[in-house]
Amino acid sequence: MAKVKETTDLTVEEKLKALFELQMVDSEIDNIKRLRGELPLEVQDLEDEIEGLQTRVQKFDDDAVKMEESILSKKNEITDAQALIKKYTEQQNNVRNNREFDSLSKEIEFQTLEIELCEKRIKEFTSKIEDKKKVIEESKRVLEDRSGALDAKNTELNSITSETQKEEEDLEKKSVAIQELIEDRLRNAYKKIRGNARNGLAVVLVQRDACGGCFNKIPPQRQLDVRSRKKIIVCEYCGRILVDPDMEEEFK
């Protein structure tokens, strides 16, 4: 590729050459990124899904542990209630009147109800633990599957990246170097046009009397202006910067 004069005081022709070379370099970078395709996004999606699954499994594990602790607590309450029932039953054998007997009977009845309530809670907690264990097992199966898919995608992505990394880094440096030669206003315009273009083309050749970006016909006088390289000409339809087709040969 031809080199642009290293000065900020460029002629219009030199500015056009700098913009065209910048476009060629950036297009090469785009091509390398296209080789990776959707892989980076697929890797990110899998990583996010795995993180969500891990969080879910951890939460369900924590919930199951808390329920196990609640079951143990309820069993302890049953043991305490049974001890009280035994105590109150023994006391009934030594009461002095019906009033004391009835009072102890109410306490025994209350503790019996407490035991029944604890047993009910234990059944509920046990059922919930079983449900959570099923979800945890299913989540772990999905997690294993997704982890395998992530490893495969990462291997594929790393293989592609390792082959093109050096080339991409060199092109990125070259792009930055060329941009430093272009005035801010023109560089910003280039980036804006490039950002809005689906194919990333901000600078295009006039080919077969038409814009190389949108393929609309360019009027003859406007084509002459492009060939003269004395001013920056943009396509009146798509806004891309136009350069004459001979410029491509100059960079080969």
N, C-alpha and C positions, 0 to 999 in steps of 0.2 A: 504494500500500500504506500502511496505517496505521503510524504510528511508535510505537515503544515508549518509555516514559519512561526517560530516561537516568539510571538510578540502580541500584545493586546491591541496594537494599532494595525489591525488587519484591513485589507481592502475588502470590498463586497465579494469579489470572486474568492478571496481566501476564506472569508466567513462561510460562503456556500460550500467550499471544499471541506472546511472543518466540520460543518453540520452534516455533510454527506458521509464523511469518514466516521463521525460519531454514530450516525444511523447504522452504518454497516457493522461497526463493532457491537453496538447494542443489540442488533438483530442476531449476531452470532451468539451473544449471551442468551438471548431469548430461545434460540434453537437448542442450546445446551439444556436450558431449564425445561424445554418441552420434552426432551429425552426422559426426564424424570417423571413427566406426566403428572398424574394425580397421586403418585406415591407419597410425597410429603404430607399431603392432606389425609391420605388413607392411614398413614402412620400416626398422625396427630389424633385422628378420630379413634383409632384403636387404643392409643395411650389414654385418651379421655375416658373411653368406655371401661378400660381395665381399672383405672383409678376409681371410677364410680362403683364398679363391682367390688373392689377391695374395701371401699368405704362401707358398702352395704353389708358385706360379710362380717366386717368388724363390728358394725352396729348390732347385727343380729346375734353375734357371739356374745357381745356385752349384755344384750337383753336376756339371753338364755342364762348367763351367769347370775344376773340379778334375780331371775325367777327361781333358779336353783337355791339361791340364798333365801328367797321368800318361802320356798317349800320347807327348807330346814328350819326357818323361824316358826312356821306354822306347826311343824312336827314338835318343836320344843314347847309351843303353847299347848298342844294336845297333851304332852307329857305332864305339864304343870297342872292342866285342868283335871287330868285323871288322878293326880296326887291329891288335889283338893277334894275331889269326889270321895276318894277313899277316906280322907281325913274327916269330911262332914258325915259320911256314913257311920264311921266309928263313933263320932260325937253323938249321933242320934241314939246310940245305945245307953247314953248316960245323961239324957236330958231330964229336966225336972218337971217340965209341963209341955202341953201341946203347942204352946206358943213358940217355944224354943225348937221343937220338932219341926213345926211348919216353916220356921225361918231357915233351918238347915235344909229342908226339902227344896225350898226356893233356890238356895245357893247351889244345891246339887243339880237342879233343873237348869239353872243358868249356865253352869259349867258344861253340862251335857249339850246344850245348844251351842256353846262356844266350840266344843269338839266337832259338832256337825258342820258348823260354819267353816272351821279350819280344814276339815276334810273336803268340803266343797271347793274351797280355794285351792287346795293342793291338786285336785282333779283338773281345775281350770288351768292352773299354771303348768301342769304336766302336759295337757293337751296343747297349750300354746308353745311349749318347748319343742314338742314333736313337730308342730307346724313349722316353727322357725328352723329346726334342723333340716327339714325337707327343703326349705328355701335355700338354706346355706349350702346343702349338697348340690342343688341345681346350679346355684350361683358359682360354686367352685368348678363345676363341670364346664360352664360357659367361660369362666375365667381361664381355665386351662386351654380351652379351644382358642380364645382370643389371644392368649399369650403366645401360642404356637403360630397363629397368623401374624402377630406382630414381629416375631423373630424372623419369619420368612420375608415379610415386607422390608424389614430393616436390612436383611442380608442383600436383598435385591437393590434397595436404594443405595446402600454402601458400595455395592459393586459398580453401579452406574456413576456414583459420585467420585469414587476413587479414580475412575478412568478419565473424568473430565475436570476434576478439581483444579489441577495446575493450569489447564487451559483457561478455565473460567476466571481464576484469580488474575492471570496475566491480562485477560480481556477487560476485567473490571478496572485494573490499574490504568490500562490504556484509555478506557472511557473517561476516567477521572482526569487524566492528563489532557485529553482533547477538550474536555469541558472547561478546563482552566484557561484555555486560549479564547474561549467565546465569551463575549460580554454578557453580563447578568440578564439583561432584558431579553436577548435572543435565546440564551440558554433556558430561561424560564418558559419562554414561548414554546421552545422545542419540547420541553418536558410536559407542558400542558397538552400540546397536540398529541404527543405520544401516549399520554395517559388516557386520552379520550378515544384513541384509535384502537379498534378491536385487535388489529394485527400488530400493534406497536410501531407502525410506520408513521413518522412525522415528516420525513424528507423522502420524496419519491421522484423518480425520473418521469419525464414526459415521453411517453411511448405511443407510437401510432397516432399522434396528434391528440392524445388523451392523457389525463392524470393517471399516474401509475398507482394511485391509491383508491380512488372512487371510480375511475374509468370514464369519467365524463369528458366530453370533447373540450379542448382548450382552443380559444380563438387564435387565428394566425398571428395577429399583432402581439398577443400575450406570449405566444411561443417565441417570437423574435426577442421579446424582452427577457425571457428566460435564457435564451442562447447568448444574449449580450453579457450576462453575468454582472450587470451594473447596479442591480437592485434586487432586494429580496422579493420574490413573487410567490404568492400563495394561491392555491386553487380556490376559486370563488364558490365552489360547491362543498368541499370538505375541509378547507382551511389548511391542508398540508402544504409544506414548503416545496416548491417545484425546482428541479434542476434539470439541465439538458442532458440527453442520453450520452453525449460524448464524455461526460465526467466519469462514468463508470469505467471506461477504457483507461482513463488516466490513473485509476487506482489498482489496476491489474498488474 
